[in-house]
Amino acid sequence: MPSSVKRIVRVNLTPDEVAGEGSPFGLAEEQAVVVDVLRATTTIIQALASGAMAVVPCLSAEEARSHAGRLDPARVLLAGEKNGVKPPGFDLGNSPLDFSPTRVRGKSIVMGTTNGTRAILAVSGAGKVFAGAFVNLSALVKELDEDGNPVRIVCAGQHGQPCGEDMLFAGWLARELTRLPEPFLVAPDMGSQRALTMAGTMEPAQLPAALRAETHGQTLFGLGFGGDVEFAAALDSLPVVPQLRHDPFRLELIGPGPRAPSMGRMP
């Protein structure tokens, strides 16, 4: 199939749309980008950029607790959130500001969140699965361009409903893919076009205010996590791309940027 035919990008506004939406390409032939700007994918990117060995996504905080309990506690950190806050007994919540090199370097992180990690699992059958957010936008565009296969952007949303910050990122990423020397074409479906329209001609200087204005951004400010919203708006601050591996099942770092020292296979 000619590369020009395959260079198509489509947006799913929630993970539930993945199973229900057909595609001329099987999911196994696509590059899937999972986005949960506030905050799971932003946090995963920060964790791996800070030197964590891997992030293991789980369906929920409860599943993450169960899985981590079977692993070596000297090598594993338990992370996640429920109702936006760190569950009791967890090492870390879902704030990217907590995932510093001194805290996570050389560790494997088992993570369960309300929306983001669940979305990663929903597209685990794709040919490639990446974690995307504004903090790694340009590095992600470069990776998707080099592969050239169809791109499916999957928004984590909030409790099964679309959310503005993920749609904004999806449209922004789609817009950047249309500007490449060999451009991608945005699919004509309603979700893809809605995301593209939302991004419009927004510039980087407008991004912090846009995230603060979203419902979830306001919720995080109310919970005392306003710094997370500002962190998530720092465009291209982390030039790394997490990719899902299957053996063992985990997200690891690809591309340029800091890496954790090799410690063998994850427990």
N, C-alpha and C positions, 0 to 999 in steps of 0.2 A: 504494500500500500504506500503510495507517495507520501513523503513527510508532510507536504502541504495539506493533505487530507486529514492527517492525524493530529495536526497542531490545533486542537480545539480545547477550549476551557469551558467548563460548566460549573455551576454553583448549586450545592444543596444547602438550603437554609436551616435544615435540621438533619441529624443523623438518620431519623426515620424515613427521610426521603430517599436514602440510598437504595434500599431494597425495592421501593415502589417506582423508581424512575428508570426507564430503559435507556440504553445507550448503544450507538452503533459499534462500540468497542466493549468487550467484556471488562469487568472490573479488574481482572488479572492483567490486562494490557494497559491500565491507566496508572498515572501518578496521582496519588491522593494526598491532599494537603489538609490536615485537620487544624482548625483554628478555634481557640478559646482565649481571646485576647485578655479577658479579665476573669480567670488568670492562668488557667492550667498550662496552656502551651507556652505562654510567656515565661512561666516558672520553670518548665522543663528545659527550655532553651538556656535560661540562666543557670540552672543546675549543671548542665553538661558543659557550658562555657566555663563554669567555675571549677571544673575538674572531676565531677562525679563520673564514675565508670559507666553507669547505665541508669535508666529509669524504667521500671517495670510498671506498666499501666494496668490498673485493676478496675472492675466495674463499679466499685464503691469503696468507701472508707472501711466498711466492715470486711469486705473481701481482702483489702490490702492488709488489715490487721491480722487476719487469719494466715495469709500467705507469708508475711514477714515473720510470724511466730514460728515458722518451720525452718527459718534460715539462721545463719550465724549472726548474732547481734553485734559482733565486733566488726562486721563488714557491711552491715545493712542499716539504713535509716528508714523509718516509717514516716510517710508524709501524706497529707491530704486535708480535706475539709468537709464539714457538714454544716449546712446553713451558713457558709462563709467563714467559719472559724475552725481552729484546730481541735480535733476531737481529743478527749482525755487520753493520756498515755502516748500520744504521738510525739515523735521527735521534732517534726516540722509541720507547719500548716501548708497553706497554698500561697504564701507571700513570696514573690521572687527576691525580696530584700533579705530574706532569711537564708537564702541558699548561697552563702559566701564561700569562697575557696577554703577558708579555715574550717568551715563546718562540713563541707561535702566532699572535698578532694579525696579521691581514692575509694569512695563509698559507692555502693549500689543503693538506689532509692526505690522503695516499693511505694507506689502512689495510687490513691483512690480519691476521686473528686466527684462532685455531683454531675457534672456535664462533660468536661474535657476528656478525661481518661475513658469514659464510656464511648465517646465519639471515635477515639482512636481504635477501640476494639470493633466498632461497627464497620470499619473499612479495612480491617486487618488482612483481608483477602486481596487487596489491590496489589498490582505489580510492585509498586513502591509506596511507602507511607511516610510522610514527612510531618513534622510539627512546625507550624508557621505562626508568625505574629509580626507586628510592626517592627519589633526589635531585630528581626533577621530578614526583612523583606528582600533586600538586594541580593543577599547570599542565596536565598530561596529562588529568586527569579533566575539567577545564573544556573543553578542546579537543574531546574525544570527545562530551561532552554537547551542545555547540553544533552539531556535525555531525548527531548522532542516528542515523547508520547503524549497522548491526551491527558489533560489535567482535570481532576475533579477536586474542587474546593468544598470541604464539608465543614459547615459552621456547627459548633457544639450547641449554640443556643442556650436557652434557660428553661429547664424543666419541660423539654419537648416543644418549646415555642421559639420562633426566630428572635434574635436580639440584635440591636442596632450596631454594637461595636464589632461583632463578628461579621455582619453583613458589610459594614464599612471596609473592613480589612479584605474581605473576599472581592469586593468591587475594586479596591485599590490594587490588589494583586492581579486581578484580571486586566485592569487598565494597563499595568506595567507590561504584562505579557503581550498586549496588542501593540506595544511600542518597540518591540524587538526588531532587529534587522530582518529576521524571518518571523513575522508576527504570528501569534496565536489568534484564532477567531473565537469570539465569545458566542456560545450557543444561544439560539433564539428563544429558549424557554423563559418563562416568567421570572423564576428565581434568579437566574443568571443576569437577566437584563435589569431586574430590580436592584441587585447588588451593584452593578456597574453604574446605574443612575445615581445611587446613593453616594458613591465615591465622587462622581462628577469630576470637577476640576479642583477638588480640595488640595491644598498645599500643605507641606509639613508643618508650617507654623500654626496652622489651624487645628492640627490633630489633638494636642492636649485638651483644648477647650471642648472639642467634639466628644472625647471620651469622658470628660467630666460631666457632660450634659446627659449622657446615656443613663437609663434607669439603674443599671447595675453599677455604673461608676458612682452614682449618688449613694447607692446602698453601701458600697465599700468605704466611701468617705464617712458615712454614718457609723460604720463599724470601727473606724480608726485606721483604715487602710488606704488613706488618700495617697500616700507615697507609692503604693502599688500602681495606682492609676497613672501617676506621672511617669513611673518607670516604664509602663507598657506603651506610653506615647513616645518613647525615645527611639525614633526611627533609625534603623540600621546601627544600633549600638552594640549588637552582638553578631558578628559575621560568621555564624555557625549554623548548621542545619542538622537537627536530630532526625535520624531515620530508624524506622522499626525493623528489627531483625526477628527472625522466627526461631533460631536455634542457637542459644536459648532466646525466649521471647522477651524482648527488651528494646528500648530506644537507645541508640548510641550516636555519637557525634561523627559527622562526616564533614569534609571540606576543611578550610583553613581555620585557625584559631587554637586556643589552648586545649590540651588533652590531658586526661588523667594518666599517671604512670601505669604501665601494664601490670596487671595482677592476676593474669590468667582468666579462666572462665568464671563468670558470675556464679555465686552459690545458687 
